[in-house]
Amino acid sequence: MARSLSVVIKCVIWAIILTTIPILNAVTVDTTVPPKTHVNPANFKQWQIEFNKKLDVIDELLNSAGLNRQAPSYLNELIYQASPYLLRHAVNPINWVEWGDHAFNRAAHEGKLIFLSIGYSTCHWCHVMEKESFVDLEVAKMLNQHFVNIKVDRELQPDIDAYFTDVLTTVKGSAGWPITAILTTKGEPIWIDSYVTKEQLLKISERFAKIWQTKPKRLLQVAENISNQVASLSLETDSKWSTKQAKSNLNGLLSSLDSEQGGLVGAPKFPSESLLILALQAYQQSPNEALKSQLTLWLSRLTSRGIRDHVHGGFHRYATDDIWQVPHYEKMLYNQALLIKTFSKAGYLFKNQYYIDVAKDTVDFLDRVMKSQTGGYYSAIDADYFKQEGRYYLFTKDEKAKFEAKTINAFAWYQYKSKGLYAPYINKQNSDGESLKKARAVLLSERTKLALPHIDKKILLSWNALLVDAFVQLYMVTDDVYYLLKAQSLVITLEEKLIDNGKLKRAYYLNAAGGEALFEDYVYLANAYQSLYTATFESNWQSKAKSLLREIVNRNLVPQKIRNSSDGELISPDALFYQLAKQYVFSDSVISQAARKHKKMLQNAYLRNPKTSFSSVTSLLSLQQTNKRHTFAQGNGQLKLQKGADNQAKLVINLKPKWHINSHMPNEKSLIATELLIDGHKIDDKAYPKPVIKKLGFNQAELSLFEQNLEVDFKAAGKWLSVKLQACSDEVCLLPESFTFRL
């Protein structure tokens, strides 16, 4: 009897479990197709399944943007996308589709124009336009009925974004996000703008829909005119490349910097890291007090004003005013990476420990807030917090008074846009460090009790590769192996998560890699490998860099035309590709041919935009990188400066087998001697090691050489060490090379 009852109870329990499972797996949220839209029922069923998988993620994304999921929830094909930005729009009533041939084919088949919206997850005005227009049924009905609607995440498809940014700049004179455009069925722009209100959007879309139905040729002519204007950006100029003129342009650019606030004149003020790095290189090549004053002013404003987050760490994307005080509060991974690199170089060049500390503090911020459990780093932190820009970083008047009492006025405060909210900043960068440290700890302990702003948790290959390079630069300046290990660990993570069957992927999100890697991804990762090689002289890193460069060429990823060589907020991948490729012109014919071709295109692109092509100047003028380690002889040699106690210093020279440099006293006058100079004065001949005397195949006379690994010890009694040398193998001699080190 007891056994029978036990069996019955077990059967009842299993019945409950089995009847519950379908309920858990069934569609539990009311969903529907967007208005004025026909969707294949089978496709919609798949959307529902995908929606249920991502429901919690979508709700979190909507809440972070101050939105609630509509009832019923509208679904579109963006539900498959590996992007926080696109997923949030997957439940809009607008029938969004991704950029691709299917969208253009559909537009041609249905005879509709294309409505294009480009944005990104942490963009303030993208949020505003979404709340006003993209969740609105009136707007959705208009767009769904008359347009094929394409949504693009600019961070996943920077090539598409770059093109339409150029279009917007050509048409309107400036660009910003979101980008809003109406295109022909072939994707040619007819009309373009940035943020527009709901009323403007309805009026514009209705007007173009009517013209398309009645006078399509008129719009096609407009599209042709705009496309021709943009195409002219990549035409060759009448000007000819001149190294002398490029140097003159650089001097003119540097002399036009903001003498009162640093950086470029006017507002908004971006960090402009590429220009700042270029200016540091220019100073190293030709030190002068005027440029040093400009650079230290610029660096001081970045570290002491509101563009830097003095509580949590890190830097905001840009300042909205012309004194660096009021930031646009989003934080981007690429800014942090480039500023870590910049302050590392500045700390080394100016022997300023504070700059090094800023770089280290920025690394700490990234590890604390933007590092994922997988080891990669997230893309960005939103500016908005509970529907208000910057609210997470601001304090009320009462909070300010409370903290001032606790921190003994260690911080200065500025009032944010007259809204009764305040933000702390440093009045003087070298004020009492201990007081600031304690004050920051007090503020941070309170702020960490709050939920963080929305973080875009996709891991982008290119931006993380920039961070690898930044870690390496910080290691080479500090000799702290901790940062080298961080760089190596991050590279391993990128290789594990973003290489799928031997192919690079653009992004990693929701435990999956997605999107084909672009030219930018390959170049930035190759640069990360090359930086690791410069730092370690370990051949595996060089092999990986070279392999990626060959893959870029073999897969035809190199642009056939350079439309715009300007750096923008990143480093021009075109300029960086040439800088990397020219290091292999003697050792790899495939890369060499691509480098020569790219050089001509880069020169032409520079001539069209000499005032904004900062990285191109670095590459074309072969300006030396600012650090304590360099490779030479096409990567077959390494120089490493080491400082010791009592003003002693050592230059370590490493050479690969079959490579040598002439000694400081070569046996033939025609040969270039290895020469070390301190502030223009030769060091004592006794400092050099004993040379090797031998004959080589190309010369029957005995030669005085340095081979393999050697050290030159000297007294660092000066500011600058100059190194001149010429490397040769058993078969060929390369051009002489010169390097400068800060002592």
N, C-alpha and C positions, 0 to 999 in steps of 0.2 A: 504493500500500500504506500509506504513512505517513498519507495523507489519510483513508483508510478507518478506520485505527486511531484517528485523532483524532476522527472522527465517533462511533465506538463509545464512546470515553471520555466525550465530551460527553453522549451519551445516558445512560450509566451515572450520571453526575453529576446530570443532571436527574431521573432516576428516583429517586435517593436524596432529592433535594430535595422532589419531589412526594409521595413516600411519607412524608416526615417532617412535612410541613405538617399533615395530618390529625391526626397524633399530638399536635402542639403545640396544636391547636385542640380536641382532644377533652377530655372530662371526665377529668382525670388524678388526681383525689382522690375517694376513695370517699365517696359522700354518700347520705343516706337521709331519709325523712320522719320527723317526730317520732313517738314512740310513741303508740298509741291515737288515731291521726289518719288520716283519709283525705284525700288530696290528688289532684286531677286530674293524671294523668300529663303532660299537655301543659303545665300550669302548673309542675309540678315540673321539667320539662326547661328551662323558661325560668329558673327559680331557679338551676339548675346552671350555665347559661351566665353569668348575672350573678355567681354565686359565683366562677367562674373568673376573671372580669375583676377582681374585688376581693380575690382570695385573699391577695396580699401585704399589702394594707391590713388585712385582717381578722386575719391572723397577727400583724402589728405591734400592733394594738389589743389582742389577747388577751395577748400577751407583756407589754405595758405594765401589764396588770391582774394579772399573775402567773398567767395561765391558759394551758393548752395546748389546741389544737383537738382535739376528740374524734375517734376513729376508730371507725366512720365519722362523718363530719360531718353533723350534723342541719341541716336548712335550713327556714326559714320565710319568710313574705313580707316581713319586715323587710329582706331582702337588697337591696331596691330603694331603701332610705332613704338620704338625704344627711345622715347623722348618725353620728359615731363611736360614740356611745352605743348607738344602735339597731342599727348594723351589728355591734357586738360581740355583741348578743343575737340576731342573725340565725342564729347557729349553736348556739343553745341547743336542748336536746331539747324545750323548751316550745314549743308552736305559737303563737307570738306573732303578733298582727295589729296594725295601726295603728288609732288612734282614728278613727272615722268611721261613717257610716250602715251600711256593709256589715257592720261588726262587730255593731252592734245588731240589724240585720235577721237576721243569722245566729243570734244568741242567741235572738231571738224564735222563729225557725223551728225551732231545735233544742230550745227549752225549757230553756235553760241560763242559769245566772247568769254574770255577768262578773267575772273576776279582773283587777284593774287594778294596774299597777305604774308609778309615776312616779319618775324619777331623772334623773341627768345624768352626763356622761362622767368628770368629775373628782371625783365624790362618794365619799368613803372608805367609808361604810356601804353605799352601793350596790354597791361592789366586794365587800364582805363578804357581803352577801346573795346576790349572784350566785354566789360561790364555794361557799357553803353550800347554796343551794337551787336556783338556776336552771339549774345544770349537772347537777343530781342527777336520775337516772332515776325514782326513787320519787316525787319531787315532780312531775316532768313527767307521769308517768302519771296521777296524781291530778288535776292541773289540766286536762290535755288531755281526760280522760274526762268531767269534770263541769262545766267552765267554758269560756267563750270568753275567751281571755287577751289583754289589751290592754297594750301597752307604750308609754309616752309619754316623750319627751325634754322636760323642763320648759323647756329653753332655746329649743326650737322652738315649743312651744305653751304660752306663759306664761299664756294665758287659762284653759286647762283646769287647769293647775297652780294658779293663783290660786284657782279655785273649790274645788278639793279641799284646798288649804291652809286655806281658811276652814272647810271641813267638819271637817278634823282638829283645828283650833283650837277649834271649837265643841264637839266631842265629847270631846277629850282635854285641852284647856286650853293646848296648845302644839303647834307643828308643826316637822317636820324631814324630811330626805330619807334614804332613799327613802320615798315614800308608798305604802302598801299598802292596797288596799280591795277589798271585794266589793260588786258593784252588781246592781241588778235588770236585766232585759232592756232597760229604758228608760234605764239609766245613773244611776239614783238610788242613793245609797250606803246600804248595809245595815250594813256594818261597816267601820271604818277604823283604821289604825295607821301607825306608821313602820316601822322595822326590826323584824323578827321572826325568830326562829331557825327552822331547818328543822323541828324538832319542833313548835314552835308553829304554823307554817304548815300542816303536815299535819293537825294536830288541828283547827284552825279551818276549813280548807277541807272536811274530811270532815264536820264538824258541820253546816256551812251547806248542803252538798250534800244531806244527809239531810233536814234541815228543809224545804228547797225541794221535795223530792219528796213529803213527807208533809203539811206545813203551810205552803204558800206564802203564804197570806193573812197569816200571822203576820209573815213577813219583809216583805211589802208594807206592812204597817202600820208596822213599824220604819222603813222607808225614807221613808214619808210624814212621820213625826214628825221625822226628821232634816232632810228637805228643807224642812219648815215652819220649823224653827229657823234654817236658813241663810237662807231667804227673808226672815225677820224682820230680818236685818241691813241690808236696803235699805229698810225701812219708814220713813216720815217720823216724826220725833220730835215730842213735844209742845213741845220747846224752840223758841224763835225766835232767828234769827240776830241777834247784837248785836256791832257792831264793838268797843264798849267791853268786852264780856265776852270776846271773842276776844283782845284785848290783855291783859286780866287773866289769861286762861289761859296766854298766852305767857310772861308774867312769872313765873307760878307754875311753869311747866315749867322755865324757865331757872334759877330759884332752887333747884330740886330736883336739880340735877346733882351728880355725885359730887365732893365738895369735896376728897377726898384723892387720887383717881386720875384724875379727869376723865371726861367722857362720862356715860352713863347708869349708875346704880348697879347693882352686882351683876355676875354672870358668867352666860354668856359676854359678852365685850365686843366689840361690833361698832363699826367706825369711825363709823357713823351719819352719813354725809356730809350728808344732807338736813337733819338737825337742826343740824349744825355750821355749814352755810351759813346757815341761818335765824338762828342765834345771832350770826354775824358781821354779818348785816343788821340785827339788833336793836341790836347795839352801835353800828353806824354811825349808826343813827337816833337813838339816845340813849346816848352814851358814858358809861360809869361804870366805876370801878375794880374793883368786885366782879365784874362780868361779864367784864371784860378778864382778870382773874386766873383765872377759870374757863376761859376760852378758851385762854389761853397754857399752862395746866396740861394741858389736853386735847391740844393740839397737841404739846406736849413729850413726853407719853407715847406718842403715835403715832410720833414720830420717833426716840425713844431706846430703846424697849422691843422685845420680841421680835416684836411684830406686824409690824414692819418688817424686811425682809431687808437686813441691814447689809453683806452681802457682794455679792450679785448685784443688789440694787436691787429696788424695788417693795414692795408690801405684801401680807401674807397676808389671807385673807378675814375672820378674826376671831381674838380671843384666847380661849382656853378658861378662863382664870382671871380674877380680878377686878383684876389689876394689869398687864394688857396684856403679860405676859411670855411665856407659852406659847401659841404660835399653833396654829390648825388650818391646816395648811401649804398648802392649795390657794391659788392666786392667780387672781383673776377679772379680766377686762378692765374690767368696769364699776367695780370698786373703784379701779383705777389711774386711770381717766378722772375719776371724781368726786373723787379725792384730789388729782390734778393741779390741778383747778379750785379745790378748797378751799384748798390751800396757796398758789396764786397769789393768791387773794383775801385770805388772811391776811397774806401778805407785803406786799401793797399797803396793807392797812388798818393794820397795826402797824409799817410801815416796817422790816420784818425781812428782810434778804437771805437768811438761812438758810432761811426757808420757801420762798423762790423757788428756792433751790438744791435743796431737796427735790423740788419740782415738776419741775425740769429733770432731776434724777437719775432720777426715775420715767419720764420720757420716754425717756431713754437706755436704761433697762432694757427698755422696750417695744420700742424699735428693735432692740435686740441679741437679744432672746429671742422676742418674740411677734409680730413683723412678718413677714408672708408675702411671698413673691416677687411676688405680684400687687399688693402695696401695702396691702392690708387687714390687720387685726390679728386674731390668733387669739383664741378665747374664753376659754381657761383653761389653767392648768397643774395637774396632778394633785398631790394631797398625798402619795400613796403612791409609794414607790420601793423596788423589790425586796421587795415584800410588807410593807413597814414604813412607817408614816406618818412623813413628815418626814425620812427617812434621808438624803436628798440634801443637806439643809441642816445636818446634825449632824456633829460631830467626835468621834473617840474621845479618850480621855485622853492617849494618846501623841501624837496629832495636835495636840491642844490645847497640850501642852507644847512641841512643836516650833515651832508658830506663835507662841507667846508669846515664845519666845527671839528669833524673827525680827522680831516687831512691837513689841518693848519694851513689852508690856502696854498697847497702845493701846486694846484692847477689854476690856470686862468679859465674863465668861462665866457662863451659868447652866446648871445640870444639868437635862437633859430627863427628867422622870418617873422619876428614880432608876435609869436604865438604863445608866449609865456613858457617856452621850453628852452632848455639850455644844454650845451655840450661842453665838455672840458677839453682844454688843449694846453700845450706847454708854452709858456711865455718865452723862455730862453732854453735852447737845446741843452746847454751845459749847466742848468740850474742844479740844485742839490739832488744828486742821483738817488740817495737813500730815501729822502723825503718823497720823491716821485714814486719810487718803488713801493713804499708803504701805502701811499695814497691810492695808487692803482690797485693794490691788493684789496683795499677797503671797497672801492667801487666795483671791482670785478666780483667780489664775494656776493654782493647784492644782485648784480646783473645776471650772474649765472643761475640764479633762482628762477629766472624767466625762461619760458620756452624760446628756442631759437627762431629767428625768421626762417622763411622757406629757403631750403638749400636745394639747388638743382643737383641731383645726385648722379647724373651721368658722368662717366669718366672718359674724357676725351684724350685720345692718343697724343695729338699734337701739343696740347697744353701741358700734359704731364711730361712730355719729352722736354719741353722748355724748363720744367722744374728740375728734371735730371741735370740739365746743363747748369742751372742755378746752384744746385747742391755741389756740383763739381767745382764751380768757380769759388764758392765759399771754402771748400776744402783746400784749394790751391793757394788761397790767401792766408788761411789760418793754420794749415798743416794739421788740422784736427781730423783724424781718420773717421770720426763719427759721421761727418757729412759725406765722405766718400762712400761709406757703407750704406748711407741712406740713398745715395744715387744708384748704387749697384742694386740694392733691394728693389727700388722703384722700377728700374729697367727690367728686372726679372718678372715683376708683377705685370708689366705691360706686355712682355713676351708671352706670359702664361694666359692672360685674359683677352688679348687683342690680336693674337695671331691664330687664325683658324685655317687648318690644312695648308699652312705655308703662306697664307694671304693675310695682309694687314687689314684690320677693321678700324673704323672711325671712332666708335664709342662702345662703352660697356655700361649697360643699365639693366636693372632687374635680373641680374645673374646671367645675362646673355650679351654677346658681342653682336653689333649690328652696324650696317652701313659700310660701303666700300671705302677704304682709306683713299685719301686724296694726295695730290702732289705735296701739299703742306705737311701731311702726316709723315710721309716718307722722308722729306727733307729735315724736319725737326728731329725725327728719331735718328737719322744718320748723323746729325750734328751732336746729339747726345752721346752717341757711340764715339765720335771723334773727340769730344771733350774728355771722355773717360780714357781714351788712348793718350791724349796729351798729358793727363794727370798721372797715369800709371805706366805708360810705355809698354803695356801688355798687348801683344799682337792680336789677340782675339777681338778686341774692341775695334782695331783698325780693319780687320777682316770683315766685321759686321758693317762698318760704315761703308766700306768699298762695295760690299755686296748689295747694300741698299741703293747706292748711287747707280750701280749697273742695272738694277731692277727698274729704277726710275727711267733710265734711258731705254731699256729693252721693252718696257711696257708702254712706251710713248706717253709717259706722264708729264714730260717737260712741255710747257706751253709752246705752241708754234709762234705765238705773238705775245708780247708783254704789253697788255693794255695800260697797266698802271704799276709803276715801280715804287709808289709811295708805301711807306711802312704802315700807315694807319696806327692802330693800337697794338699791332703785333710787329714782328720782324718780317720783312719781305721774304717769302720763300724763294723767289727768283734770285734775289741778291745772295741769300744764304746758300742756295744750290751752287752758284758760281764760285763762291768762296770755298766751298768744300771740294767741288770738282777740280778746281785748278791745282789742288794738292796732289792729284793723280795724273797730271798730264804727261809725265814721263814713264809712268808704270802701267798705264791702262789705255789702250788706243780707243776703246769705246767711250770711256768717260772723257778722254782728251778731246775727241771730236765734238762731243756734246758741249764741253766747256767753251771751246772756241766759238761755236755757233751762238751759245747763250751770251757770251761776252758782248758780241755785236748787238744783240737784241737789248741787253741791259744798258749798254751805252746809249742807244737810241731812246730807250724809255726814260733814262735819266735826263737826257737833253730836253724832254718834254716836261719833266717835273723836277727841276734841279733843287727846288726849295723844300721838297718833302721826301726825297729819295735818300734817306739817311743811311740805311744799310747798303745801298748801292754804292755810295761814296766809299764806305769802308772796304767793300769788295774790290771795286775798280781801282782804288788807289793803294790797295794792299796795306791798309793801315794795320799796325800791329795790335794784337789783343793786349789788354791790360791785366797781366797777372805774373806770377813768379815762375811759371813753367811754360815752355814753348816746345813745339816740335819743329824740326827743320829738315832739309834734304828730302822733301817729299815724304815726310813721316819716318825717315830712316834714322833720324837723330833726335835727341831730346836734350833741352837745357833746363836746369833746375837750380834756382838760387836758394841757398840755405843761409840763414843768419844765426850767428852764435853769440856767446858772451864777449864782453870787452871789445865790442865793435868789430869782431871778426866775422868774415863771411866766406862762403865757399860756393863756387859754381861747379855743379856736377854736370858733366857732358857724357851722355850715353850714345853709343853708335851701334847699329846692327852689324852683324858679320858682313865682310866684304865692302864696308864703307869706312872712309877715313876723312879727316880734315887735315889741312896743312898745319904744321906746328907754328909756333910764334916766330921761328927762324927758319923758313924754308930755304932749301939749297939753291933755288933758282929765283932770280928777280921777277920773272914773269908770273910766279905763283902768288896767290893771295894768302898772306899770313893770318893765322888766328890771332886776334888782338882784343884785349880787354882794356877799357879806358874808364877811369872814374872822373866824372865832370870834365871830360876831354883830355885827361892826362893818362898816359900809358902806365899800367902797373909794372912793378919790377919784374924783369925777366926771370928772376929766381923763383917767382911764384908758380911758374908753369912746371908741370911734370917733365920727366925726361922723354924726349920723343923717340919714336921707332925709326930706324934707318933701313930702308928697303927699296928694291926696284919693283916697278909695276909694268904691266904689259904694254901700256901706251907710252912709256918713257924709260929709256935705257939707263938714265942717270939715277944715282941714289937719291932718294927723297927723304925729307924729314917730316914725319907724320905723327898724328895722334889717332889711335884706334880704340875701339871697344869702349871701355869705361875709364874715365879719368876725372880728376878733381883739381881745381885751381883755387888755392887758398890765398886770401888777400885781406888787407885792412880796409874796412868799409868807411873810409874817411871822406865822405862826400854824399851827394844826393842821388846821382844817377850813374848806373853802370851800363856802358855800351859794349856790345859784343859783336865783332865782325869775324866772319869765317866763310870758307868755301868748302863744300862737301863734294867728294868724288867717290865713285865706285871703281872697280877694276876696269870698267869699260867707258865711263862717261863722267865728266865734271859738270856740276850744276852751277848756276849763276851764284855769285857771292850773296850772302844774306847778312842782315844787320838786325840786332835786337836791343831793346832798352829795358832795363830793370830799375825799379825804385829801390834805393838802398835805405 
